[in-house]
Structure formats: structure tokens, C-alpha cells
Amino acid sequence: MDRAPGNKKKHVKKGERTTMKKRFVKQAAVLAAAVMMTVGMATTAMAAQWKQDAKGWWWQNDDGTYPTNCWKWLDGNKDGIAECYYFDNVGYMAAGTTTPDGYSVNSEGQWTENGAVKT
């Protein structure tokens, strides 16, 4: 089968081939870095935060777990001041009550003493 005029097979010299390989490796490295940055940004979105459902509020840690049967100092509103919260056996924050160990928490779940929030 004859080639049409002007459709000659292109030969790539050895030096050009090496340059093309280097260019491909660089492009692959840039693509891999972009993918890693995108994945890293998505992971960052999984920050600790307050969650709520019909039963109440709970705190979700960075790793997706939540505290249970314990007190935890949190700066959930990011004002630079941590407040102490009690979480029950299933992880819900106690609010407007006395905790099992006898301490008072206000309606926002913060540990209080004589009506003042402890910080």
C-alpha cells in the first residue's frame, strides 16, 4: 500500500526521544502533585465539629469518632476560649442538667459553677 504524498513516516532521533520522556515524566509528576493536593484538601474538610440531630448535639473528632462518658474541653465556636462539655454514654452533650458526677451544665452544655461558665 502506497502512502499518500506528504504522509511520510516521521523518525524520532534518540536525543529527541529522551527529551520527550523527560517531558512526560515532568507532566506525570505535576499531575500526581495536583492529585495529592486535591486529596489533601478534601481530607482537611473532615475537621472536628459540632453535629446535631433530633436527639441533641454531639462533637465529632477529626478522625470521625466522638467522645462518650467523658468531659472534653472544646473551642467549638473558635473564639479562642475553650469550654468544658460532658458527653453521655452514647455521645450526646448534656445540657441544662446535672451530670452523673454532680456538676452543672447550662443549656448550651457548658460546665458552670454558680451560674458562671468555667473556662
N, C-alpha and C positions, 0 to 999 in steps of 0.2 A: 504494500500500500504506500503510495507516494504521499509525501507531505505537501500541504498547500504552500504556495510561495509565501515566504515571510514567517512560517511556523517552524523555525529551526529549533532543534533541541538545545537548551541552554546548559552549558557546562559551568559548574561552580569550581573555582580554584580552591586548593587546600586552605590557603590563608583566609579566604572569604568564608569558608565553611566554619573555621574556628571562630571567626568574628560573629557569625550567625549563632553558633552555640552559646557564646558568651552573652549575646543579647537575649537569647531565650532564657538562659539561667537567671539573668538580672530581672527579666519580666516575671518569671516564676517567683522569684524572691519577693518582689514588690507585691504581687498578688497574694502570696502567703502572708506577708506582713499585714496587708489590708484585711484579710480574713481574720487573723488573730486579733487585730484591733477591734473589729466588729464584734467578735465573740466576747472579748474583754468588756466592751461597753454593755453588752446585753447582761453579762454577769453582774456588773455594777448595779444594774437596775434592781437586783434582788437584795436591796438594803433592808435592815431591820425597820419595822414599822408597826404601828397600831392597826389592828383589824377589828371589825365589828360584824356581828350577825344578830339575829333576833334575840339570842340569849344574853349577849353582852359583848364586852371588849376583851381582847387578849393581845399580847405582844408576840410578834413573830420575829425571831432572831435572824441574823444574816444567813444562817445555814438552813432556814426553813423550820427549825424546831421552835418550841415555845416553852416558857418556864411553867412548872407546876409545883404546887405545895411549897412555895417559897416567896421570899421578898426579893425585889430587884430594883436597884437604883437605875432610873432611866431619865434621859433628857429627850423625851419623845416629841416635845414641841420645839426643840432646837433653840431654846432661849439661853443656853449656856449654864443652866441650873438644873441639876438632876433632882428628881423627886423619887420617893420610895413607894413602891406598889406591892400589894400582896396578890398572888395568883393561887387559885384553889386547885383541887386535885385533878381537874380536867383542863386547867389553864386559863380560866376566866379571871379577870381582875375583880377583886372585891371592891364594892362601892357603897358608901353610906351605911357602914356597918362596923361591927367589932370583929376583928379577925380571930381565928381559932386560938391564937396565942395571946389574945387580950388587948390588942392595940386598935385604935380608932382610925378609920379611913373616911375621907369625905366623899361627897357624891361624884367626884372626879377620880376617886380611887387612891388619892394621895394620903400618905401617913400623916396624921395630925396629932398634936398634943395640945390640949386646952384650946382647941379650935384653930391653932396655927399650923400651917404646913411645915413639916420638918424637911430641911434641905441640908 
